[in-house]
Amino acid sequence: MLSLNERIERGAERGHSLTFVVGGDHVAVPYVQLHLEARGYAANLQRLGVMPGDHVGLLGPTSRELVTAIQAVWLAGATVVVLPLPMRLSSIEEFVHQTRVRVRNADVSLLLVDPELAAFIEPTPDDPPMVGWEALLPGPDRAGDPDYVRPADDLERLAILQFTSGSTSDPKGVMLPHRTVGANLDAIAAATSLDPDDDVLVSWLPLYHDMGLVGLFTLAMSTGTALVLGAPTDFTSSPGRWMEWISTYRGTATAGPNFSYVLAARALGRGDALDLSRLRIALNGAEPVDPATVAKFIEAGARHGLRPGAVFPAFGMAEVAIAGTFPEPMSGLRTDAVDRRVLEDERYAAPVEPDYAGVRHLAILGRAVDGLEIRVVDPIDGHVLADREVGELEIRGTSVTSGYYKRPEVNAELFHDGWLRTGDLAYLLDGEMVMCGRIKDMIIVGGRNVFPEDIERALDDVDGVRAGNVIAFGVDGSQGKEGLVVVAESKASDLPEVRRSVAARVREAIGLPAKDIVLVTPGSLPKTSSGKLQRSLCKVRYLGAELQHA
């Protein structure tokens, strides 16, 4: 097993480049040059007192400086803590507060901040030293600084402290040593049949999220595979750029959450002809997969040469570095058609015909990657369940985290007989995993276990509702019964009509009425730093009458 530093050194020798496509600029930087510059950064980190084992925070948008600094932190023997950027600038105070919480929880000894963000963070006596990128830049004659001292490799040293993107004000830091990250990188390379001399990875994903940081950026840099790296803001402002980058650079692999494929499909439907024929991996992950979204993306990409088999979902989480289960490359989207009512009432995935009236189509997410094992257990008594019986997904193996940083009370509940408890409801089919939803998000109405994803997806095409901006959750009602609440963003002028349409669609989708329907202003639903909807925080705001009503 190699450390990340050894992997990066070998990757730099392969001769490929990382191409930055931030804004309108396209700049290709050979890995060997990037590595030389990172050594200069690392020498200056050492001059600033950074020692092996220290935790270094990094706060900034995707840029050459951020990428170089990430590598430099590893070269100095320290731990990378990439801090989230604000999803919305409506609350700078909340962003600064959350940044300080993470910095404190991670025991950051030095904070590297992009100059444009430094102005928002006024240092306090309790904060660690804060410097900008300019403090790391080597002099004109000091790239690959000769004063850099390479620390000894230590596979047990923390490489990454990855914060979970939950809804609490006290986010948890997932501990990922070099050994764990390396094991998962090897597993990803095997699962994807990665060819560093032929593959071209394309990413716009944020580097503070595990899929962007580990699954694409670190994988590319540590293997020397060509990478085209854009910024999340460039994608969200013009989603068509993602597909244009793939076409221009003959990309073979990319990844994104479900919502990004919705936006990409729209862009493909109205844009100029592109060449997506080399794309063999378009991974859909990080949030629940909607088969209809995948189908629309495939349809929109057909005239651009997109092969249907290239688009498929997989499962991952920060607690295993990133990759958990993976289908065979080019296998495309495969779904399991099950009886919705049996699934909700009996937690059993009873197979039905695809056109059955009460069908629910669930994506098959493949087998555990190399080094990992998966099983499904009863979440109450922990006994192992048979195929098609729904329970909690558990994982163990070489790339499972050792726990959350300085959270012993949480770690005590994180493992069960040596298996990581994921908190996800799933079932197995001949060794392949099918995800149903999160245990904590389950809504129990009338004795049925209703999955909020089913309600949220059903409302995506209701006139007046912003697609992908709907949250469903349960609240306690009279006589101990839970009621269903739906919160949706809308900018329609006839809100009563939207509310009636939502109510009708909910009844149609699950056969039950909503206790309450709340329409809120666009952009006001709570989301994590990676863009996931936060059901639990939305519920808290609903109960506290804090939602911004439309």
VOGU-3710 file (C-alpha; in Angstrom, 3 decimals, decimal comma):
1> mlslnerier> 0,000/0,000/0,000  1,322/3,436/-0,991  0,742/6,728/0,804  -0,934/9,578/-1,076  2,452/11,293/-1,376  3,978/8,256/-3,077  0,959/7,984/-5,373  1,174/11,668/-6,294  4,887/11,387/-7,052  4,288/8,421/-9,338
11> gaerghsltf> 1,303/10,081/-10,977  3,361/13,174/-11,815  5,769/11,004/-13,790  3,073/9,719/-16,159  3,157/12,863/-18,279  -0,497/13,970/-18,300  -2,075/17,267/-17,239  -4,761/18,854/-15,130  -6,729/21,374/-17,192  -8,394/24,209/-15,284
21> vvggdhvavp> -11,530/25,512/-17,010  -12,481/28,090/-14,407  -14,383/31,002/-15,887  -13,524/31,521/-19,542  -9,900/30,451/-19,145  -8,615/27,000/-20,108  -5,156/26,322/-18,678  -3,444/22,917/-18,889  -0,846/22,314/-16,176  1,289/19,140/-16,418
31> yvqlhlearg> 1,140/17,104/-13,209  4,912/17,229/-12,956  4,759/21,055/-12,905  1,887/21,058/-10,439  3,905/18,751/-8,192  6,951/21,028/-8,419  4,838/24,034/-7,437  3,255/22,057/-4,598  6,715/21,295/-3,206  7,337/25,041/-3,082
41> yaanlqrlgv> 4,017/25,551/-1,288  4,907/22,719/1,118  8,279/24,317/1,939  6,479/27,522/2,906  3,953/25,563/4,975  6,887/24,090/6,851  8,317/27,600/7,335  4,955/28,588/8,813  5,366/25,799/11,358  3,149/23,097/9,823
51> mpgdhvgllg> 4,303/19,694/11,081  3,335/16,112/10,147  -0,006/15,349/11,782  -1,196/18,973/11,871  -4,612/19,814/10,467  -4,674/22,544/7,806  -7,943/24,178/6,769  -8,450/25,354/3,184  -11,190/27,769/2,201  -11,558/28,957/-1,362
61> ptsrelvtai> -13,237/28,373/-4,726  -11,867/25,881/-7,223  -8,602/27,312/-8,512  -5,037/26,405/-9,328  -3,991/27,809/-5,954  -6,471/25,637/-4,024  -5,471/22,493/-5,924  -1,770/23,159/-5,387  -2,339/23,869/-1,699  -4,226/20,594/-1,183
71> qavwlagatv> -1,302/18,624/-2,579  1,150/20,755/-0,582  -0,606/19,958/2,698  -0,103/16,254/2,032  3,501/16,822/0,984  4,074/18,540/4,354  2,665/15,489/6,136  -0,443/17,322/7,332  -4,160/16,593/7,128  -6,376/18,306/4,538
81> vvlplpmrls> -9,576/19,939/5,836  -11,344/21,495/2,835  -14,045/23,812/4,153  -17,400/24,317/2,395  -18,267/27,513/0,563  -21,642/29,161/1,127  -24,396/27,761/-1,103  -26,137/31,108/-0,943  -24,683/34,464/0,050  -27,903/35,495/1,799
91> sieefvhqtr> -26,405/34,695/5,187  -22,720/35,520/5,447  -23,025/35,386/9,230  -24,186/31,763/9,097  -21,370/30,866/6,679  -18,750/32,426/8,969  -20,277/30,696/11,997  -20,289/27,284/10,299  -16,688/27,809/9,146  -15,570/28,563/12,675
101> vrvrnadvsl> -17,434/25,524/14,013  -15,639/23,234/11,565  -12,260/24,882/12,177  -12,709/24,428/15,909  -14,025/20,861/15,663  -11,136/19,879/13,383  -8,422/21,397/15,581  -7,121/23,334/12,575  -3,668/24,753/13,283  -3,446/26,930/10,158
111> llvdpelaaf> -6,203/28,299/7,924  -5,457/28,997/4,255  -8,030/31,384/2,792  -8,643/32,730/-0,685  -8,172/36,536/-0,559  -11,725/37,138/-1,801  -13,139/35,256/1,198  -10,685/36,504/3,811  -12,576/39,787/4,099  -15,629/37,942/5,455
121> ieptpddppm> -13,730/36,257/8,290  -12,471/38,678/10,886  -9,866/36,810/12,975  -10,553/36,448/16,690  -8,116/35,497/19,456  -9,586/31,975/19,450  -8,983/31,422/15,725  -5,870/29,705/14,342  -3,433/31,767/12,231  -4,982/32,678/8,872
131> vgweallpgp> -2,973/33,344/5,699  -3,761/33,781/2,028  -2,417/31,887/-0,974  0,283/34,523/-1,393  1,988/33,280/1,779  2,621/29,946/0,058  3,832/31,181/-3,306  7,524/30,404/-3,788  9,850/33,025/-5,212  10,557/33,056/-8,958
141> dragdpdyvr> 13,605/30,847/-8,492  12,249/28,598/-5,780  9,671/26,317/-7,448  10,231/22,874/-6,003  11,956/24,666/-3,116  15,217/22,936/-2,168  14,423/23,633/1,491  11,393/21,321/1,363  11,865/18,379/3,722  9,886/15,321/2,713
151> paddlerlai> 8,304/13,715/5,788  8,382/9,962/6,302  5,362/8,136/4,881  2,825/6,981/7,454  -0,199/5,083/6,226  -2,009/5,586/9,549  -1,632/9,391/9,491  -4,849/11,246/8,674  -4,914/12,368/5,043  -8,382/13,931/5,037
161> lqftsgstsd> -10,824/15,129/7,661  -14,043/15,167/5,633  -17,022/16,870/7,207  -20,417/15,296/6,691  -23,001/17,534/5,059  -25,712/17,164/7,656  -28,296/19,609/8,940  -26,960/20,098/12,451  -24,894/23,036/13,665  -22,254/20,573/14,860
171> pkgvmlphrt> -21,045/18,725/11,732  -18,963/15,561/12,148  -15,446/15,111/10,763  -14,879/11,727/9,098  -11,322/10,487/9,733  -9,673/9,145/6,567  -6,046/7,965/6,975  -3,731/7,475/3,980  -4,353/3,718/4,156  -8,122/4,149/3,953
181> vganldaiaa> -8,067/6,666/1,100  -5,511/4,596/-0,826  -7,607/1,452/-0,486  -10,658/3,233/-1,857  -8,715/4,804/-4,734  -7,500/1,336/-5,722  -11,063/0,042/-5,491  -12,375/2,851/-7,711  -9,658/2,231/-10,296  -10,551/-1,472/-10,382
191> atsldpdddv> -14,324/-0,920/-10,458  -14,082/1,573/-13,323  -11,331/-0,251/-15,261  -9,392/3,016/-15,120  -6,761/3,485/-17,812  -4,580/6,484/-16,832  -3,112/6,717/-20,320  -6,472/6,815/-22,102  -9,127/8,051/-19,698  -9,981/11,739/-19,309
201> lvswlplyhd> -11,935/12,656/-16,173  -14,185/15,730/-16,190  -15,463/17,353/-12,995  -17,182/20,500/-11,774  -17,868/19,031/-8,319  -16,732/21,048/-5,286  -13,452/19,996/-3,706  -14,996/20,199/-0,240  -17,270/17,255/-1,107  -15,964/13,669/-1,045
211> mglvglftla> -17,090/12,834/-4,588  -15,231/15,831/-5,977  -12,203/15,662/-3,670  -11,554/11,896/-3,578  -13,603/10,324/-6,359  -12,361/12,548/-9,169  -9,602/14,998/-8,167  -7,440/12,780/-5,930  -8,057/9,734/-8,130  -6,800/11,644/-11,165
221> mstgtalvlg> -3,825/13,259/-9,467  -2,690/10,093/-7,685  -2,807/7,995/-10,865  -1,661/10,680/-13,299  -4,937/10,460/-15,235  -5,869/13,568/-17,251  -8,448/15,715/-15,468  -10,548/18,634/-16,671  -11,567/20,614/-13,584  -14,206/23,330/-13,512
231> aptdftsspg> -15,865/25,258/-10,713  -19,347/24,477/-9,341  -20,405/28,076/-9,966  -19,500/27,779/-13,646  -21,694/24,697/-13,931  -24,690/26,108/-12,075  -24,596/29,383/-14,017  -24,401/27,541/-17,346  -25,029/23,759/-17,037  -24,258/23,211/-20,713
241> rwmewistyr> -20,573/23,858/-20,029  -20,235/20,457/-18,350  -21,167/18,641/-21,525  -19,103/21,037/-23,635  -16,006/20,231/-21,579  -16,614/16,512/-22,080  -16,949/17,063/-25,823  -13,943/19,378/-26,183  -11,552/17,242/-24,166  -12,968/13,871/-25,262
251> gtatagpnfs> -13,910/13,011/-21,713  -14,454/9,383/-20,760  -15,681/9,648/-17,161  -17,606/12,117/-15,036  -19,981/12,179/-12,075  -22,677/14,328/-10,535  -25,757/14,274/-8,312  -29,187/13,557/-9,750  -30,190/17,226/-10,081  -27,168/17,990/-12,261
261> yvlaaralgr> -28,337/15,523/-14,905  -31,714/17,278/-14,985  -29,951/20,540/-15,833  -27,582/18,839/-18,291  -30,471/17,188/-20,145  -32,139/20,566/-20,654  -28,893/22,046/-21,972  -28,325/19,137/-24,365  -31,822/19,496/-25,744  -31,287/23,057/-26,926
271> gdaldlsrlr> -27,534/23,300/-27,532  -25,294/22,761/-30,554  -24,145/19,293/-31,524  -21,449/17,857/-29,257  -19,358/14,687/-29,251  -20,078/12,577/-26,167  -19,175/9,295/-27,844  -16,128/8,565/-25,682  -18,004/8,953/-22,420  -18,184/5,535/-20,744
281> ialngaepvd> -18,888/6,530/-17,137  -21,496/9,143/-16,261  -22,021/8,296/-12,621  -25,176/9,447/-10,867  -24,641/9,619/-7,107  -24,617/11,681/-3,895  -28,421/11,887/-3,725  -31,385/9,597/-4,504  -31,431/8,505/-8,147  -34,547/9,208/-10,190
291> patvakfiea> -34,825/6,732/-13,099  -36,898/9,247/-15,053  -34,056/11,775/-14,817  -31,575/9,243/-16,165  -33,920/8,360/-19,033  -34,330/12,031/-20,023  -30,565/12,588/-19,945  -29,966/9,536/-22,139  -32,640/10,688/-24,570  -31,211/14,212/-24,746
301> garhglrpga> -27,668/12,876/-25,214  -28,525/10,448/-28,015  -28,023/12,984/-30,813  -24,646/13,854/-29,319  -23,374/10,275/-29,507  -23,976/9,437/-25,841  -24,100/5,674/-25,282  -26,977/4,677/-22,957  -24,836/2,184/-21,064  -22,493/4,950/-19,891
311> vfpafgmaev> -25,101/6,450/-17,549  -25,627/4,585/-14,295  -25,932/5,108/-10,522  -23,588/3,981/-7,760  -23,468/4,300/-3,976  -20,890/6,068/-1,865  -20,420/7,977/1,365  -17,704/9,914/3,157  -17,413/7,180/5,780  -15,842/4,842/3,180
321> aiagtfpepm> -13,778/7,654/1,549  -16,321/7,721/-1,303  -16,985/4,506/-3,266  -19,209/1,864/-1,641  -20,903/-0,126/-4,393  -20,419/0,049/-8,156  -22,085/-1,649/-11,141  -20,134/-2,957/-14,110  -19,021/-0,067/-16,376  -21,295/0,446/-19,398
331> sglrtdavdr> -24,078/-1,586/-17,751  -26,391/1,426/-17,750  -29,301/2,069/-15,430  -30,956/-1,081/-14,087  -33,998/-0,919/-11,854  -35,967/-3,318/-9,701  -39,753/-3,033/-10,033  -41,386/-3,660/-6,645  -44,815/-3,356/-5,067  -44,906/0,023/-3,323
341> rvlederyaa> -47,543/-0,982/-0,761  -45,756/-4,183/0,275  -42,489/-2,248/0,540  -44,101/0,333/2,813  -46,221/-2,032/4,922  -43,965/-5,077/5,215  -40,484/-3,766/4,330  -40,186/-6,411/1,650  -39,314/-5,705/-1,995  -41,919/-7,847/-3,710
351> pvepdyagvr> -41,179/-7,979/-7,469  -43,941/-6,909/-9,872  -44,266/-6,193/-13,572  -42,834/-2,805/-14,642  -46,295/-1,494/-15,593  -47,999/-2,618/-12,380  -50,291/0,116/-11,007  -48,575/0,321/-7,627  -45,009/-0,081/-8,840  -41,919/1,623/-7,457
361> hlailgravd> -38,793/1,523/-9,618  -35,602/1,392/-7,536  -32,105/1,732/-8,963  -29,759/-1,247/-8,603  -26,464/0,170/-7,322  -24,062/-2,701/-7,940  -21,761/-4,770/-5,742  -19,354/-3,738/-2,990  -16,073/-2,458/-4,400  -12,838/-4,327/-3,742
371> gleirvvdpi> -11,946/-4,445/-0,077  -15,504/-3,868/1,180  -18,335/-6,154/2,266  -21,993/-5,206/2,602  -24,929/-6,729/4,421  -28,475/-5,724/5,400  -29,664/-6,192/8,973  -32,773/-5,607/11,019  -32,247/-2,092/12,455  -33,794/-3,145/15,789
381> dghvladrev> -32,241/-6,497/16,698  -29,354/-6,557/14,203  -29,966/-9,989/12,668  -28,908/-10,421/9,041  -31,762/-10,298/6,528  -32,347/-12,337/3,406  -32,520/-11,019/-0,145  -35,370/-8,539/-0,717  -35,888/-7,984/3,015  -35,437/-4,272/3,763
391> geleirgtsv> -33,226/-3,190/6,641  -30,182/-1,114/7,515  -27,175/-1,274/5,212  -23,903/-2,091/6,985  -20,375/-2,024/5,549  -16,948/-3,229/6,650  -13,543/-3,419/5,019  -10,343/-1,671/4,062  -11,684/1,797/3,291  -14,102/2,219/6,195
401> tsgyykrpev> -13,381/5,201/8,433  -12,042/4,676/11,921  -14,754/7,035/13,136  -15,615/10,701/13,607  -12,915/13,000/14,949  -13,217/13,487/18,717  -16,814/12,222/18,783  -16,658/9,133/21,029  -20,332/9,339/21,910  -21,288/9,183/18,229
411> naelfhdgwl> -18,663/6,548/17,388  -20,144/4,245/20,003  -23,298/4,066/17,885  -21,532/4,096/14,517  -20,410/0,465/14,524  -22,262/-2,807/15,075  -20,115/-5,908/15,582  -17,336/-4,295/13,562  -19,677/-3,175/10,753  -20,316/0,483/9,904
421> rtgdlaylld> -23,963/1,391/10,354  -24,917/3,624/7,421  -28,388/4,722/8,521  -29,664/3,778/5,062  -32,569/1,441/4,300  -31,670/-1,048/1,587  -31,990/-4,636/0,405  -29,814/-7,064/-1,534  -30,370/-8,882/-4,818  -27,800/-11,623/-5,446
431> gemvmcgrik> -25,085/-9,487/-3,871  -26,135/-6,206/-5,489  -27,520/-3,375/-3,382  -30,770/-1,470/-3,812  -31,306/1,693/-1,765  -34,732/2,634/-0,399  -34,059/5,748/1,679  -32,760/7,073/5,004  -34,075/5,511/8,208  -34,393/8,878/9,955
441> dmiivggrnv> -36,388/10,346/7,048  -39,042/7,607/6,985  -42,587/8,946/7,430  -45,034/6,648/9,243  -48,584/7,525/8,227  -51,552/5,273/8,850  -49,266/2,365/9,705  -47,365/2,718/6,428  -43,654/3,499/6,031  -43,765/6,236/3,390
451> fpedierald> -40,539/7,235/1,664  -40,263/11,031/1,289  -38,404/10,658/-2,036  -41,559/9,222/-3,633  -43,561/12,304/-2,697  -40,835/14,777/-3,649  -40,289/13,263/-7,100  -44,023/13,082/-7,789  -44,255/16,859/-7,351  -41,362/17,746/-9,657
461> dvdgvragnv> -43,585/18,351/-12,682  -46,489/20,092/-10,932  -47,071/23,519/-12,467  -45,837/26,254/-10,174  -43,485/24,015/-8,161  -39,727/24,392/-8,639  -38,440/20,975/-9,674  -35,999/19,465/-7,189  -37,008/21,938/-4,486  -39,597/19,965/-2,540
471> iafgvdgsqg> -39,244/18,467/0,949  -41,611/16,005/2,623  -41,485/14,985/6,284  -43,678/13,729/9,079  -44,846/15,563/12,203  -46,572/14,304/15,313  -50,318/14,656/15,187  -53,273/13,919/17,423  -53,436/10,585/19,273  -49,789/9,880/18,445
481> keglvvvaes> -50,393/9,686/14,713  -47,838/11,203/12,359  -49,015/13,613/9,697  -47,423/14,383/6,335  -46,109/17,892/5,619  -44,976/19,052/2,176  -42,859/22,191/1,723  -42,241/23,369/-1,835  -40,636/26,384/-3,437  -42,872/28,331/-5,797
491> kasdlpevrr> -42,891/31,671/-7,569  -46,327/31,218/-9,110  -48,889/34,008/-8,888  -51,846/31,695/-8,130  -50,602/29,994/-4,965  -53,997/28,494/-3,953  -54,128/26,653/-7,293  -50,565/25,362/-6,798  -51,526/24,156/-3,323  -54,576/22,312/-4,711
501> svaarvreai> -52,443/20,692/-7,421  -49,862/19,579/-4,866  -52,556/18,090/-2,635  -54,053/16,155/-5,542  -50,677/14,842/-6,693  -49,752/13,683/-3,166  -52,999/11,710/-2,915  -52,368/10,246/-6,358  -48,774/9,289/-5,541  -49,196/7,630/-2,138
511> glpakdivlv> -52,952/7,386/-1,587  -52,807/9,551/1,521  -53,578/13,224/2,182  -51,049/15,808/3,301  -51,639/17,304/6,748  -50,146/20,599/5,598  -48,770/22,087/2,370  -46,458/25,075/2,658  -45,260/27,082/-0,340  -42,058/29,031/0,256
521> tpgslpktss> -40,006/31,544/-1,682  -37,457/30,306/-4,256  -34,023/29,651/-2,794  -35,236/29,436/0,806  -35,324/25,660/1,365  -32,360/24,604/3,538  -29,610/22,726/1,713  -26,258/21,275/2,683  -22,967/22,643/1,363  -23,149/20,053/-1,426
531> gklqrslckv> -26,692/21,037/-2,436  -28,684/18,261/-0,749  -32,064/19,161/0,667  -32,079/19,146/4,475  -35,311/17,506/5,598  -34,583/17,570/9,318  -33,641/21,261/9,339  -36,703/22,097/7,236  -38,844/20,283/9,800  -37,245/22,288/12,625
541> rylgaelqha> -37,972/25,538/10,781  -41,535/24,441/10,062  -42,199/23,645/13,712  -40,608/26,949/14,708  -42,680/28,915/12,156  -39,432/30,077/10,515  -40,132/29,185/6,880  -40,233/32,011/4,320  -43,772/31,686/2,993  -44,336/32,554/-0,658
//
